[in-house]
Structures are given as C-alpha cells and as structure tokens.
Amino acid sequence: MAIERIRVGIIGASMRNGWGRDAHIPALSALPEFEITAVSTSRQETADETAQHFGIPHAFADSYKMVQHPDVDLVSICVRVPFHHQLVMAALNAGKHLYCEWPLAATTEHAQQMRDLAVRKGIHHMVGLQARGAREFNRVRDLVVEGYVSKVLSCTMIVTTPTWGAEFTRDWAYMADRSNGNTLMTSPGGHSIDALCYCLGEFKELSSVVANQRQRVKIVETGEMIQMTAPDQVLLSGVLQSGAVASVHLKGGTVNGTGFLFEIHGTEGDLAIVPADTRQTTYIQVSEFTVRGSQAGKPLADLSIPESYRCVPPAVPAGLPFNVAQLYKRMLKAFAKEGPSAQTSMRPSNATSCLTRFRRHRTQESARLFSDDPQAHQQLELQQGGSSP
C-alpha cells in the first residue's frame, strides 16, 4: 500500500564533513519514499551551505527548533554521542519518529530513558547499527537458521581498528575520554557484538577483560599529551542462549594482523565473514565482506548472496550510504503496515528498536562493570528483557 513521503530532518549534516553528509544524505536522496526537508548544524552558515547545496528547504542552527517544525516527520541524529540524549528526548517529546546513530547514548541510564519514552509515545524508532542492513550478515543469519552448519558450537570474532592507539587528531580526541560514550567497546564493539547476536542470538553468560594500556596519548596537531581513560583492548567470552560458546577480541591502535574475522563452527559445517578487500581498514557497519562456507569437512569456499538481500534501488551508492539506506527501507516497512495513516498512528516499530539497542547497552555495561571489579565472579548472568526484532 502506498504511503506519503516521509519528511526527514537531519541533525548533524555539515556540508564540510561528517556521517550525515557522507551516509544519510546520499542514502535518503536515493530512496523515493523519503524527502529531506530540514537540516541542522551547529552554525547557521554551515546549515545554509548544506541546505543550498542539496536543495533542502529548511536550515537551522538550533536543533530544538528543527524538531518542532511541522515539515519534519522523522528526525535523524548524526552528531557526537554526548549530545544524543537531549536531542533524542526533544525529538520524541515533539512526537517525531526517530533514527539515532550508534552509540545510542553515553550511559545505559540515558539509553533506558530514551527507550522508555519512545515506547511510551508509541513512536517509530531505529538505531544505526548498520551491520543489520548488510547483505552479508543477513545471509549468514539466514544460513544459520536454515541449518547450514546444523548445531552451532562456537563462534569467534576479531575486530581491529587503528583508533584508540597512541595518537588522536584534535577532532577525535574526545574519544579518549570514556565518559563521552564513544569508545572501542561502545562503538566498534557495539556494532560488532550486535552483528554477532543478530546472527546467532543473545548472550546468557558473559565474562570480560577491558584494558587500558595507553594511559597517555598524543594530539597529532600540537604534540600535547592527554590522558586516555577509554580502553584499547576488549576481550569478551561467554555462552549464547543457544548454548554456543562465543569469543570477541577488540584491538585498538592496531594496523597489522587480522583486520576482521567472524567464524561460526557447527556440527556439520562452518561459516565465515571476511573483508572483501584486506588492504583496506575494515569497519563492520560499512565495509564490504565476503561470505565463505564449508560442509562435510570440505575447504571454505565463497558463497553467493542472492540479489533479494538488496532491498534498496540501484541509485543507492555503494559504500557508506548503502547499509544506512537498507535500514531506512526496513523502517519503511513499519510505516507501510499502517497504510496512509502511518504519519499519525504512532504505533511502535519493530525495526532495530531502542528496546533491542538498550539490551546492547546493558551487555556492554555488564562487561565494563565486570572488568572494573577484580572481585567479581568469573561469569555474569545476563538478565535479558524484551525480545529482538
């Protein structure tokens, strides 16, 4: 059933740099069901510049005015994590549907407040964990369900990033402070753990090591040394609800070795997701991957991904916009179920909801608390609430 175009206001889409410009604007511009009607940046000059360049009708330096505007149905938040909570709460209180980038919030408490308000308001809401939009991870998820490996015994994930090493640029130095909420564990860790759980199910037991081995780091432009409280190594191991054993190693400040690997081993087969181009730094939420599989003890071989796993039109560019567009299309299904009244009925969405992302915050918070307490038990039972979409 056809619905009216969903009018989107983007917070954080400077023409000069940023995720909003590089991913959200090209993704939404290629989806005929959406229309970008407003943009907000920290200065009116940059907001006007973006609006003029992309033909967006409204430009704001005040994000709180933008979320109140009647020409905005859905607010997309693409700014730094410390600003998410106030902006999300303002958008939800204004009755706007919501797409918020990950990490959702700087603290689990803030994430819970956002989740609770979204559910109470009955608003469509999605969090930008883009691996859920990736064709490769959706294919592996389906292969597991179809029994390609039969019973899953174990999985291993390795995630390597040059960030959280010995140096930061001035723009990214805020990520050295754990309290800002954008750390190795919350950002690449959150994307990666979510992808693992999306494919194989949630943890029921978890133990962790969260280490900070670089207490002082250098600002590239000035040579200034600052304190780093964010971790540069994270190890997670545990048992999934299915009974499978899982391990994840997140390595910060690392450029050599295995950039990314996700292996699944079962009683009758194996699956692996590996980077399509090992020469490039891998980011689980945006990079292209190859799916490999093996059954009956044969060597791993590349597996094809059916075209049906692409749900966006050919106009959507490859790279950063692709998985973002895939998520917007998934969100569109929630609107479409309600027909022409989708703009006003405001029933909760099942698409990558804050409820499930709040669970991801709790998984990470459990791991952090465990690692901070040397007297903690060697296993942590996770009390999972709600259900995955």
Phi, psi and chi 1 to 4 in degrees:
 res  aa     phi    psi   chi1   chi2   chi3   chi4
   1 MET       -  131.6 -178.7  179.7  -64.8      -
   2 ALA   -70.9  144.3      -      -      -      -
   3 ILE  -127.8  162.3   63.3  171.9      -      -
   4 GLU   -67.6  155.6  -65.3 -179.6    6.5      -
   5 ARG   -62.8  139.1  -62.9  180.0   79.1 -175.6
   6 ILE   -87.8  123.1  -61.4  166.8      -      -
   7 ARG   -89.9  124.2  -59.0  168.5  -62.0  178.1
   8 VAL  -114.0  135.0 -176.7      -      -      -
   9 GLY  -111.5  127.9      -      -      -      -
  10 ILE  -105.8  125.5  -57.5  175.6      -      -
  11 ILE   -98.9  114.9  -60.5  176.8      -      -
  12 GLY    97.5   64.7      -      -      -      -
  13 ALA  -140.6   54.0      -      -      -      -
  14 SER   -62.5  138.9  172.2      -      -      -
  15 MET   -63.5  -18.8 -176.3   57.4 -150.3      -
  16 ARG   -88.0  -25.7  -58.4  178.7 -174.8 -177.3
  17 ASN  -173.7  169.0   58.2   64.3      -      -
  18 GLY   115.3  161.7      -      -      -      -
  19 TRP   -67.7  -34.4 -176.0 -111.0      -      -
  20 GLY   -61.4  -44.7      -      -      -      -
  21 ARG   -68.6  -43.8  177.6 -159.7   67.3 -178.9
  22 ASP   -81.7  -25.9  -64.9  -21.8      -      -
  23 ALA  -120.0  -52.9      -      -      -      -
  24 HIS   -72.8  -45.5  -78.3 -101.8      -      -
  25 ILE   -62.6  -49.4  -70.7  178.9      -      -
  26 PRO   -66.2  -31.9   15.8  -27.5      -      -
  27 ALA   -66.6  -50.3      -      -      -      -
  28 LEU   -68.2  -35.5  -71.9  164.9      -      -
  29 SER   -64.5  -24.6  -62.0      -      -      -
  30 ALA   -94.1   -1.6      -      -      -      -
  31 LEU  -105.6  112.1  -63.3  175.7      -      -
  32 PRO   -66.7  -15.7   22.8  -33.3      -      -
  33 GLU   -81.1   -9.8  -57.2   90.9  -14.4      -
  34 PHE  -118.8  154.7  -66.6   87.5      -      -
  35 GLU  -140.6  125.2  177.2 -174.2    8.2      -
  36 ILE   -82.4  114.1  -55.0  172.4      -      -
  37 THR  -108.6  -12.2   54.8      -      -      -
  38 ALA  -155.3  151.3      -      -      -      -
  39 VAL  -139.9  145.0   63.1      -      -      -
  40 SER  -132.8  133.2  173.1      -      -      -
  41 THR  -131.0 -178.7   66.7      -      -      -
  42 SER   -75.0  -16.1   59.3      -      -      -
  43 ARG  -134.0  143.2  -65.6 -175.6  -65.6  134.3
  44 GLN   -61.9  -34.3 -168.2   63.8   48.5      -
  45 GLU   -59.7  -47.1  174.2 -170.1   -4.6      -
  46 THR   -74.5  -32.0   55.5      -      -      -
  47 ALA   -64.3  -45.3      -      -      -      -
  48 ASP   -62.7  -39.6  -70.0  -21.8      -      -
  49 GLU   -61.5  -45.7 -175.0  179.2   17.2      -
  50 THR   -65.1  -46.4  -59.4      -      -      -
  51 ALA   -60.3  -42.6      -      -      -      -
  52 GLN   -66.8  -42.1 -177.9  176.2    2.6      -
  53 HIS   -65.6  -39.9 -178.4   84.7      -      -
  54 PHE  -101.5    2.4  -68.9  105.1      -      -
  55 GLY    68.5   40.3      -      -      -      -
  56 ILE   -93.9  130.5  -61.4  170.0      -      -
  57 PRO   -64.1  -39.2  -21.0   30.9      -      -
  58 HIS  -121.3  138.3  -54.6  -68.6      -      -
  59 ALA  -129.9  135.4      -      -      -      -
  60 PHE  -133.8  143.4  -64.5   86.6      -      -
  61 ALA   -95.8  -15.2      -      -      -      -
  62 ASP  -109.5  105.3 -174.2  -21.8      -      -
  63 SER   -63.6  -30.3  -60.3      -      -      -
  64 TYR   -70.6  -28.6  -61.3   97.3      -      -
  65 LYS   -72.7  -36.9  -71.0 -176.8  178.5  178.2
  66 MET   -63.0  -42.3 -167.7 -155.9   79.1      -
  67 VAL   -68.4  -16.2  -57.5      -      -      -
  68 GLN   -89.9   -9.6  -63.6  -74.3  -16.9      -
  69 HIS   -70.1  136.1 -160.6  -80.7      -      -
  70 PRO   -67.8  -16.9   22.6  -33.8      -      -
  71 ASP   -88.0    9.4  -71.0  -12.1      -      -
  72 VAL  -116.2  121.5  173.0      -      -      -
  73 ASP   -98.4  -35.7  -55.4  -47.8      -      -
  74 LEU  -131.2  133.3 -175.8  151.7      -      -
  75 VAL  -106.8  127.5  173.5      -      -      -
  76 SER  -107.8  123.9  -67.7      -      -      -
  77 ILE  -106.8  115.9  -64.7  176.7      -      -
  78 CYS  -127.4   34.3  -52.5      -      -      -
  79 VAL  -105.9 -178.2  -65.7      -      -      -
  80 ARG   -66.6  152.6  -68.2 -179.1  175.9 -179.3
  81 VAL   -54.9  -42.5 -178.8      -      -      -
  82 PRO   -58.0  -20.1  -26.6   36.4      -      -
  83 PHE   -94.6   -5.7  -57.8  105.4      -      -
  84 HIS   -61.8  -46.4  -76.5 -169.6      -      -
  85 HIS   -59.0  -53.1  178.2 -106.0      -      -
  86 GLN   -64.2  -40.1  -73.7 -172.2  -26.5      -
  87 LEU   -69.7  -41.2  -67.8  170.5      -      -
  88 VAL   -63.1  -45.5  165.6      -      -      -
  89 MET   -62.3  -39.0  -62.0  -61.7  -83.0      -
  90 ALA   -65.9  -43.2      -      -      -      -
  91 ALA   -64.8  -43.7      -      -      -      -
  92 LEU   -65.6  -41.6  -65.8  174.7      -      -
  93 ASN   -66.2  -23.9  -82.3  -45.0      -      -
  94 ALA   -83.8   -0.2      -      -      -      -
  95 GLY    79.6   19.5      -      -      -      -
  96 LYS   -91.5  145.0  -53.4  -61.1 -175.7 -178.6
  97 HIS   -69.7  163.9  -56.0  -64.0      -      -
  98 LEU  -141.3  135.4  179.4   72.2      -      -
  99 TYR  -124.4  119.3 -177.7  120.9      -      -
 100 CYS  -120.9  132.7 -177.8      -      -      -
 101 GLU   -69.1  159.8  -83.1  -61.1  -18.6      -
 102 TRP   -97.0  145.2 -179.8  -93.3      -      -
 103 PRO   -63.6  141.9  -24.4   35.1      -      -
 104 LEU   -63.1  -42.9  176.4   58.9      -      -
 105 ALA  -152.9  165.8      -      -      -      -
 106 ALA   -75.7  -23.6      -      -      -      -
 107 THR  -137.0  157.7   68.5      -      -      -
 108 THR   -65.5  -34.9  -57.6      -      -      -
 109 GLU   -60.2  -45.1  179.3 -176.5    4.4      -
 110 HIS   -63.8  -41.0  -78.9  171.6      -      -
 111 ALA   -60.9  -39.5      -      -      -      -
 112 GLN   -66.2  -40.5 -179.7  172.3    0.6      -
 113 GLN   -61.9  -41.5  -68.0  171.8    2.4      -
 114 MET   -66.1  -45.7  -65.0  151.5   69.7      -
 115 ARG   -59.0  -47.3 -175.6  -82.6  -51.8  -95.1
 116 ASP   -62.4  -41.4  -69.3  -12.7      -      -
 117 LEU   -68.4  -41.5 -178.2   58.0      -      -
 118 ALA   -60.8  -42.6      -      -      -      -
 119 VAL   -67.8  -42.4  172.1      -      -      -
 120 ARG   -64.1  -37.0 -170.3  163.9   62.0 -111.8
 121 LYS   -80.1  -15.2  -69.7  -82.4 -170.3  178.6
 122 GLY    67.8   42.0      -      -      -      -
 123 ILE  -106.6  140.4  -74.1  172.3      -      -
 124 HIS   -61.7  130.4  -66.6  -76.6      -      -
 125 HIS  -147.0  139.3   49.1  -78.7      -      -
 126 MET  -140.2  144.6  175.9  172.5  -79.6      -
 127 VAL  -113.6  139.7 -179.5      -      -      -
 128 GLY   -78.3   67.1      -      -      -      -
 129 LEU   -98.4   87.2  -73.3  157.9      -      -
 130 GLN   -70.9  -16.7  -73.0   86.7   14.2      -
 131 ALA   -60.8  -24.7      -      -      -      -
 132 ARG   -68.2  -18.3  -72.0 -178.5  174.6 -119.7
 133 GLY   -93.3   -9.5      -      -      -      -
 134 ALA   -73.3  134.3      -      -      -      -
 135 ARG   -60.4  -38.2  -60.7  175.9  -55.4  129.6
 136 GLU   -64.9  -43.4  -57.9   90.1  -18.1      -
 137 PHE   -72.7  -33.5  -72.8   92.6      -      -
 138 ASN   -67.6  -36.5  -80.2  -80.9      -      -
 139 ARG   -64.9  -45.4 -178.6   57.5  178.9  151.0
 140 VAL   -63.9  -41.0  165.2      -      -      -
 141 ARG   -56.6  -45.3 -176.1  176.7 -167.6 -114.7
 142 ASP   -68.2  -39.4  -73.1  -13.4      -      -
 143 LEU   -61.4  -38.6  -73.8  170.0      -      -
 144 VAL   -64.0  -46.1  170.2      -      -      -
 145 VAL   -62.3  -37.6  170.9      -      -      -
 146 GLU   -74.5   -7.4  -66.9  164.4    6.3      -
 147 GLY    89.5   22.2      -      -      -      -
 148 TYR   -56.6  -40.2 -175.7   90.4      -      -
 149 VAL  -103.0    3.3  -58.0      -      -      -
 150 SER    61.9 -133.2 -166.7      -      -      -
 151 LYS   -73.4  127.5  179.0 -177.7  178.1 -178.8
 152 VAL   -75.7  125.3  177.3      -      -      -
 153 LEU   -95.7  -42.6  -60.2  173.6      -      -
 154 SER  -160.2  163.9   68.6      -      -      -
 155 CYS  -146.0  152.4   70.7      -      -      -
 156 THR  -133.5  134.6  -59.4      -      -      -
 157 MET  -130.1  131.9 -178.8  176.3  -79.8      -
 158 ILE  -120.7  129.5  -62.0  172.8      -      -
 159 VAL  -129.7  121.7 -179.5      -      -      -
 160 THR  -120.8  137.7  -60.2      -      -      -
 161 THR  -142.7  142.0  174.5      -      -      -
 162 PRO   -71.9  -17.1   24.3  -33.0      -      -
 163 THR   -72.1  158.8  -45.7      -      -      -
 164 TRP    65.0   37.5  -65.8  -78.5      -      -
 165 GLY  -100.9 -144.6      -      -      -      -
 166 ALA   -83.7  -12.5      -      -      -      -
 167 GLU  -136.8  147.8  -62.9 -178.8  -21.1      -
 168 PHE  -132.2  144.6  -76.0   80.9      -      -
 169 THR   -73.8  163.4   63.4      -      -      -
 170 ARG   -60.8  -38.5 -176.5 -178.4  -63.6  145.1
 171 ASP   -64.4  -31.1  -75.7  -15.3      -      -
 172 TRP  -106.2    7.4  -61.9  111.2      -      -
 173 ALA   -64.2  -24.6      -      -      -      -
 174 TYR   -62.0  -21.7   82.8  102.1      -      -
 175 MET   -74.8   -9.6  -64.2 -167.8  -59.1      -
 176 ALA   -75.2  -17.7      -      -      -      -
 177 ASP   -95.8  113.9 -175.6  -14.5      -      -
 178 ARG   -59.0  -31.4 -171.8  174.9   73.2  178.2
 179 SER   -67.5  -16.8   66.9      -      -      -
 180 ASN   -78.5  -10.6  -75.2  -36.1      -      -
 181 GLY    85.5    1.7      -      -      -      -
 182 ASN  -117.1   87.5 -166.1  -10.0      -      -
 183 THR  -123.7  175.7   69.4      -      -      -
 184 LEU   -55.6  -40.6  175.3   66.2      -      -
 185 MET   -75.2  -40.7 -177.9  160.5   67.8      -
 186 THR   -81.4  -35.1   61.7      -      -      -
 187 SER   -89.8  -80.3 -173.0      -      -      -
 188 PRO   -62.8  -32.2   18.3  -28.3      -      -
 189 GLY   -64.3  -45.2      -      -      -      -
 190 GLY   -63.3  -45.8      -      -      -      -
 191 HIS   -60.3  -41.8  -77.0  -73.0      -      -
 192 SER   -73.9  -46.6  -56.7      -      -      -
 193 ILE   -62.8  -37.9  -65.0  166.1      -      -
 194 ASP   -64.6  -40.6 -175.0   69.5      -      -
 195 ALA   -63.3  -42.3      -      -      -      -
 196 LEU   -60.2  -48.7 -174.7  156.2      -      -
 197 CYS   -69.7  -31.3  -66.2      -      -      -
 198 TYR   -62.4  -38.1  179.9   63.3      -      -
 199 CYS   -80.6  -33.8  -68.0      -      -      -
 200 LEU  -126.0   -8.0  -62.5  176.3      -      -
 201 GLY   103.3  170.4      -      -      -      -
 202 GLU   -80.1  162.3  -61.3  -67.8  -26.1      -
 203 PHE   -74.8  145.0  -78.6   91.2      -      -
 204 LYS  -113.0  -22.0   67.9  175.2 -179.6  179.5
 205 GLU  -135.6  143.6  -61.3  174.9   10.5      -
 206 LEU  -149.8  135.5  178.0   68.0      -      -
 207 SER  -130.4  159.5   62.0      -      -      -
 208 SER  -154.9  158.1   67.7      -      -      -
 209 VAL  -127.4  122.6  175.3      -      -      -
 210 VAL  -121.9  107.5 -178.9      -      -      -
 211 ALA  -117.0  144.5      -      -      -      -
 212 ASN  -120.0  100.9  173.7    7.4      -      -
 213 GLN  -102.4    1.6  -59.4 -173.8   93.1      -
 214 ARG  -126.6   87.6  -61.7  177.6  175.3   95.3
 215 GLN   -75.3  -22.0  -76.4   80.1   32.1      -
 216 ARG  -126.0  132.2  -56.8  -75.5  -68.4  176.2
 217 VAL  -131.8  160.3  -65.2      -      -      -
 218 LYS  -104.9  140.0 -176.3  170.9   73.9  173.2
 219 ILE   -83.8  122.4  -58.0  -59.3      -      -
 220 VAL   -58.6  -46.1  172.9      -      -      -
 221 GLU   -70.5  -29.1  -65.4   87.7  -14.2      -
 222 THR  -117.8  -17.5   65.3      -      -      -
 223 GLY    80.3   -1.6      -      -      -      -
 224 GLU   -63.4  140.4  175.8 -169.8    2.5      -
 225 MET   -98.7  129.7  -59.5  -62.0  -67.0      -
 226 ILE  -126.5  161.8   64.3  169.9      -      -
 227 GLN   -77.5  139.4 -176.6  179.7   13.6      -
 228 MET  -113.6  119.8 -177.5  162.5   79.6      -
 229 THR  -104.1  -10.3   58.2      -      -      -
 230 ALA   -76.0  150.2      -      -      -      -
 231 PRO   -73.1  154.7   27.0  -34.7      -      -
 232 ASP  -117.7   -1.4   56.4    9.6      -      -
 233 GLN  -143.3  132.9  -62.9  -74.0  -32.0      -
 234 VAL  -135.7  127.1  176.9      -      -      -
 235 LEU  -120.7  125.9  -66.0  168.8      -      -
 236 LEU  -122.7  137.6  -60.5  175.6      -      -
 237 SER  -143.6  148.8   60.8      -      -      -
 238 GLY  -179.2 -167.6      -      -      -      -
 239 VAL  -122.5  129.6 -179.5      -      -      -
 240 LEU   -79.4  165.5  -56.7  178.8      -      -
 241 GLN   -61.1  -23.6  -69.8 -179.3   -6.3      -
 242 SER   -76.3  -13.3   66.7      -      -      -
 243 GLY    99.8   -9.7      -      -      -      -
 244 ALA   -68.8  146.0      -      -      -      -
 245 VAL   -89.7  137.0  174.8      -      -      -
 246 ALA  -132.5  144.7      -      -      -      -
 247 SER  -139.3  143.5   68.2      -      -      -
 248 VAL  -134.9  131.3  180.0      -      -      -
 249 HIS  -122.9  116.8 -172.5 -176.1      -      -
 250 LEU  -103.7  123.0  -54.1  164.4      -      -
 251 LYS  -118.5  113.2  -60.6 -176.7  -73.8 -174.7
 252 GLY   -91.4  154.3      -      -      -      -
 253 GLY    63.5   33.5      -      -      -      -
 254 THR  -126.4  130.6  -55.6      -      -      -
 255 VAL  -117.0  -17.0  -65.1      -      -      -
 256 ASN  -109.6  172.9  -66.3  -43.8      -      -
 257 GLY    85.8 -159.9      -      -      -      -
 258 THR   -73.5  117.0  -58.4      -      -      -
 259 GLY   -74.4  -42.8      -      -      -      -
 260 PHE  -158.3  141.8  177.6   86.4      -      -
 261 LEU  -156.0  134.5  177.2   65.5      -      -
 262 PHE  -133.7  108.4 -178.0   27.4      -      -
 263 GLU  -113.1  139.6  -68.9 -177.8  -24.9      -
 264 ILE  -126.2  125.8  -59.7  168.7      -      -
 265 HIS  -117.5  130.0  -57.2  -70.8      -      -
 266 GLY  -126.4  179.3      -      -      -      -
 267 THR   -69.2  -22.5   55.4      -      -      -
 268 GLU  -131.0   10.3  -63.1 -177.1   12.8      -
 269 GLY  -178.5  176.4      -      -      -      -
 270 ASP  -138.8  150.7  -53.6  -76.3      -      -
 271 LEU  -133.5  151.2  -72.6  165.3      -      -
 272 ALA  -146.7  143.1      -      -      -      -
 273 ILE  -115.1  121.4  -62.3  178.4      -      -
 274 VAL  -129.4  156.6  -62.1      -      -      -
 275 PRO   -61.4  139.3  -21.2   32.4      -      -
 276 ALA   -67.7  -30.6      -      -      -      -
 277 ASP  -131.7  102.2 -175.4   -6.9      -      -
 278 THR   -71.9   -9.1   56.7      -      -      -
 279 ARG   -79.4  -16.5  -62.2  168.2  -61.1  177.7
 280 GLN   -99.8  148.5  -59.0  -67.3  -35.5      -
 281 THR   -62.4  134.6  -59.2      -      -      -
 282 THR   -98.3  131.2  -57.9      -      -      -
 283 TYR  -123.7  116.3  -61.2   96.6      -      -
 284 ILE   -57.5  -30.7 -169.2  170.6      -      -
 285 GLN   -82.7  -12.7   67.4  -87.0   32.2      -
 286 VAL  -134.6  -20.5  -62.4      -      -      -
 287 SER   -73.0  161.1  -65.8      -      -      -
 288 GLU   -93.3  143.2  -66.5 -172.5    5.9      -
 289 PHE  -128.7  166.6  -65.5   92.7      -      -
 290 THR  -116.4  135.5  -61.6      -      -      -
 291 VAL   -97.0  130.6  175.9      -      -      -
 292 ARG  -123.7  148.8  -47.8 -163.4   76.4 -161.3
 293 GLY  -147.6  160.4      -      -      -      -
 294 SER  -151.9  141.5  166.6      -      -      -
 295 GLN  -134.9  153.8  -68.8  178.4  -50.0      -
 296 ALA    57.6   34.9      -      -      -      -
 297 GLY    75.6    6.4      -      -      -      -
 298 LYS   -75.1  160.8  -64.2  178.9  179.9  178.9
 299 PRO   -63.5  152.7  -21.0   32.3      -      -
 300 LEU   -61.8  140.2  -73.9  167.7      -      -
 301 ALA  -139.3  153.3      -      -      -      -
 302 ASP   -63.4  138.5  -67.8   -4.0      -      -
 303 LEU  -110.4  139.5  -59.0  180.0      -      -
 304 SER   -76.6  154.8   61.9      -      -      -
 305 ILE  -114.9  116.0  -59.3  175.7      -      -
 306 PRO   -56.8  149.6  -24.6   34.8      -      -
 307 GLU   -61.3  -22.2 -173.6   61.1   26.2      -
 308 SER   -62.7  -17.2   59.3      -      -      -
 309 TYR   -79.1   -7.5  -76.2   87.7      -      -
 310 ARG   -96.4  116.7  179.8 -171.7 -179.6  113.3
 311 CYS  -110.0    6.6   61.6      -      -      -
 312 VAL  -109.3  155.9  -63.0      -      -      -
 313 PRO   -69.9  163.3   23.1  -32.2      -      -
 314 PRO   -59.0  -22.5  -23.8   33.4      -      -
 315 ALA   -68.6  -17.9      -      -      -      -
 316 VAL   -70.8  123.7  173.5      -      -      -
 317 PRO   -67.6  152.0  -14.7   28.1      -      -
 318 ALA   -70.8  168.2      -      -      -      -
 319 GLY    89.7 -142.2      -      -      -      -
 320 LEU   -56.0  -40.4  -57.3 -174.7      -      -
 321 PRO   -72.9  -19.8  -15.3   30.0      -      -
 322 PHE   -63.6  -55.9 -172.9   85.0      -      -
 323 ASN   -68.0  -30.1  -70.5  -16.6      -      -
 324 VAL   -62.6  -44.9  172.5      -      -      -
 325 ALA   -63.7  -39.1      -      -      -      -
 326 GLN   -58.9  -39.9  -66.3  -93.1  100.7      -
 327 LEU   -69.2  -40.3  -71.6 -170.6      -      -
 328 TYR   -61.1  -38.7  -84.8  116.6      -      -
 329 LYS   -65.2  -36.9  -74.3  -73.3  -73.9 -171.4
 330 ARG   -65.3  -39.8 -178.1  177.8  -63.6 -176.9
 331 MET   -64.8  -34.4 -168.0  177.0 -164.0      -
 332 LEU   -60.1  -32.2 -172.9   67.8      -      -
 333 LYS   -60.6  -34.9  -67.6  179.8 -179.4  178.8
 334 ALA   -67.0  -38.3      -      -      -      -
 335 PHE   -66.9  -43.2  -74.1   96.8      -      -
 336 ALA   -63.8  -31.6      -      -      -      -
 337 LYS   -61.7  -21.6  -72.6  178.2 -177.9  178.3
 338 GLU   -98.3   -2.0  -61.6  171.0    5.9      -
 339 GLY    68.6 -155.2      -      -      -      -
 340 PRO   -61.9  -20.4  -22.8   33.7      -      -
 341 SER   -87.2    9.9   62.3      -      -      -
 342 ALA   -58.2  -30.4      -      -      -      -
 343 GLN   -68.5  -21.2  -57.4  -64.5  -21.3      -
 344 THR  -121.2  -16.4   57.0      -      -      -
 345 SER   -74.0  -30.1   61.5      -      -      -
 346 MET    58.2   35.6  -52.5  -72.8  -81.1      -
 347 ARG   -79.5  153.6  -74.6 -178.3  -75.8 -179.0
 348 PRO   -64.1  147.0  -18.7   29.1      -      -
 349 SER   -88.8  149.1  169.3      -      -      -
 350 ASN   -98.0    8.4  -72.2  -35.4      -      -
 351 ALA   -95.7  106.8      -      -      -      -
 352 THR    44.1   55.9  -40.0      -      -      -
 353 SER   -77.3  162.6   68.2      -      -      -
 354 CYS   -60.6  -26.8  -69.8      -      -      -
 355 LEU   -60.3  -49.3  175.9   63.5      -      -
 356 THR   -70.2  -38.0  -56.4      -      -      -
 357 ARG   -69.5  -28.5  -69.3  -30.3  102.0 -138.5
 358 PHE   -63.0  -37.4  168.5   60.7      -      -
 359 ARG   -59.8  -40.6  178.7 -170.7  -68.4  122.2
 360 ARG   -63.8  -39.1 -162.8   64.4   58.4 -121.0
 361 HIS   -58.5  -43.1  -95.8  -83.2      -      -
 362 ARG   -67.7  -35.9  -68.9 -156.5  -53.2 -175.1
 363 THR   -61.4  -45.5  -58.4      -      -      -
 364 GLN   -67.9  -40.5  -66.1  177.0  -26.3      -
 365 GLU   -63.8  -38.6 -178.0   70.3    4.2      -
 366 SER   -62.0  -43.7  -62.7      -      -      -
 367 ALA   -63.1  -41.4      -      -      -      -
 368 ARG   -66.7  -45.7 -174.6 -170.5   66.4   78.6
 369 LEU   -63.1  -39.2  -69.2  172.9      -      -
 370 PHE   -60.0  -46.8  175.8   89.0      -      -
 371 SER   -69.6  -27.2   68.1      -      -      -
 372 ASP   -77.3  -17.0  -74.0  -11.9      -      -
 373 ASP  -112.0  100.5 -178.0    2.2      -      -
 374 PRO   -67.4  -14.3   24.3  -32.7      -      -
 375 GLN   -92.8    3.1  -56.3  -57.5  -42.1      -
 376 ALA   -66.9  156.5      -      -      -      -
 377 HIS   -64.2  158.8  -63.6  -65.8      -      -
 378 GLN   -80.2   -3.0  -68.3  -55.8  -59.9      -
 379 GLN  -137.7  148.9  -72.7 -172.0  -27.1      -
 380 LEU  -127.0  117.7 -178.1   65.8      -      -
 381 GLU   -77.7  126.8  -63.6  -70.7  -23.5      -
 382 LEU   -96.8  121.1  -64.1  178.4      -      -
 383 GLN   -90.2  102.7  -58.5  -59.2  -42.1      -
 384 GLN   -92.7  127.8  -57.6  -69.8   -6.0      -
 385 GLY  -105.8  155.3      -      -      -      -
 386 GLY    75.2 -165.9      -      -      -      -
 387 SER  -139.9  151.5   59.6      -      -      -
 388 SER   -73.9  149.3  -62.9      -      -      -
 389 PRO   -71.9      -   25.2  -32.0      -      -
